[in-house]
Amino acid sequence: MSRLIVVSNRVSIPKARGAAGSQGGLAVALGSALRERRGIWFGWSGNETGTFSGHLDMQKNHGVTTATIDLEQQDVDEYYNGYANRTLWPLFHYRIDLAEYESGFGKGYERVNQRFADSLGPLIEPEDMVWVHDYHLIPLGERLRARGNKNRIGFFLHIPWPPRNLLVALPFHERLVTTMLAYDLIGFQDEESVDSFLGYCRKELQADIGDDGTVTYDGRSVKVAAFPIGLDYEDFLEGGQSGEARQAEQRMRSSSRHRKVIIGVDRLDYSKGLPERFDAIGRYFDTYPERVKETLYVQIAPPSRTDVATYQRIRNTLEQKAGQINGERSEVDTVPIRYVNRGYSRAELFGIYRSAHVGLVTPLRDGMNLVAKEYVAAQDPEDPGVLVLSRFAGAAEQLKDALLINPYSMEETSEAIRTAIDMPLDERKARWEKLNAVIKSANVEKWRANFVEALGA
Ligand code: ADQ
């Protein structure tokens, strides 16, 4: 079995199973693959230094070898906070209005990708397979090729790929896409992204597109396909059996008393559709005022990317909206919205999801959205809650038995909340069984195995 080298912007240092706060699904899946294949996980340490030293920190934790480098402050500003999070992230989430194009960002992005290639290159042995993750590292494969690397190199994008007519707003878009064609395999979350990517290659590059999604351009062929990411299902359920999960569920149930709980769990990010969701909740309370007393909307949204101004703005907007909805409708003993700006462990989230009658997942655009899958997996099979899901989440291609909505429509979202809350038990069970079967079988191990198998083929 050839060795696997995983590369991502940040590296998650493996923890013991069941450790407090435990790992996210991606870390669990990649960790087990790396253990099995004696591989290495390479990326940025998260540390900022005065000047770039190129020092490689190698560690072994719980059977996984990690190799990290520090970046200098200018790298972090231009590559991470700049090109990755202020140019590509908004553009790829269809927010062309928020995308910022500064030539310094593009230069920093190329510089850091070169640094990654220079530090990683010497670690790669001839038989290794290399798997690069996400929008921070699109040019890395091409940089490795330029160093003479002939290994199988694959790339997986965790976020959506935008339609051609949006992507062309990015200066040097051809350069970005042609560097991507240096990989052997490109994976996206859903078929929509695959179609957009192939459409771009056909129309902008006049590349040849095969029936199986192989792009041939400039004498090279690269396979393009959808690999929808899944949940670390068994691990997540195991965490749900813990005292921590039970306590979190109990706390939610006793504090909400007999009210129906609607839960939202997101990183605080404009792609998640939070202001629109708050407006839809406001609309629901306006349309059904008699239900205010019987309903509790809990939104968990820890701040992320706080160095970027758009993220500070959305935080202010949400505080205002939550304050307004509560101000107009609170009683001495009831508050309709609990808006919480901190994160919870995966076990606690399991308990919180399980106590909720409705899971409200309404991103304006999302690569996949694992919260939707976690909400379903955490339900009591004898009395499951209902998932209300944006049609613009990658997960919607798989989760057709959720109540699918257009998150831009307050009306539609508000009516879906009503339908979910009133849904009879047999319909809830029938929908949940179908959703859960998909989530259980298309889990993160399958995703990882399918990608690695296709890369090796
Ligand atoms: P994210 O945008 O971070 O990831 P998502 O898939 O929703 O989005 O969440 C990833 C993980 O973060 C989940 O396990 C979730 O439980 C956790 N999380 C989210 N909000 C949290 C909160 N408030 N408190 C604690 N934990 C929280 C990107 C893409 C997604 C894609 C993933 C994986 O944007 O579309 O699904 O990568 O590929």
Boltz pocket constraint, residues with backbone or C-beta under 6 A from the ligand:
constraints:
  - pocket:
      binder: B
      contacts: [[A, 24], [A, 25], [A, 158], [A, 159], [A, 229], [A, 265], [A, 266], [A, 267], [A, 300], [A, 301], [A, 302], [A, 342], [A, 343], [A, 344], [A, 345], [A, 349], [A, 366], [A, 367], [A, 368], [A, 369], [A, 370], [A, 371], [A, 374]]
      max_distance: 6.0
